[in-house]
Amino acid sequence: MNYNFLYQKLGKRIEELRKEKGLTQEELAEKAGLHRAYYWDIENGRNISIKTAYNLARALGILLSDLFAF
């Protein structure tokens, strides 16, 4: 089964939350301990680990479950 649509939805959700917080891609990547290029890939639908999702949620100041509220 192809789950690319889920990765794309998650990437768009992260982008939406980042913009709500007024952060640039670089700022959020740095807060989450990610390389800027890798972060760009995430917003564009890259598959990520639960650890990366957790780090992004913490950097956004939200619960991990809030990332998946789409």
Secondary structure as UniProt FT lines:
FT   HELIX           4..20
FT   TURN            21..22
FT   HELIX           25..32
FT   HELIX           36..43
FT   TURN            44..45
FT   HELIX           50..60
FT   HELIX           64..67
//
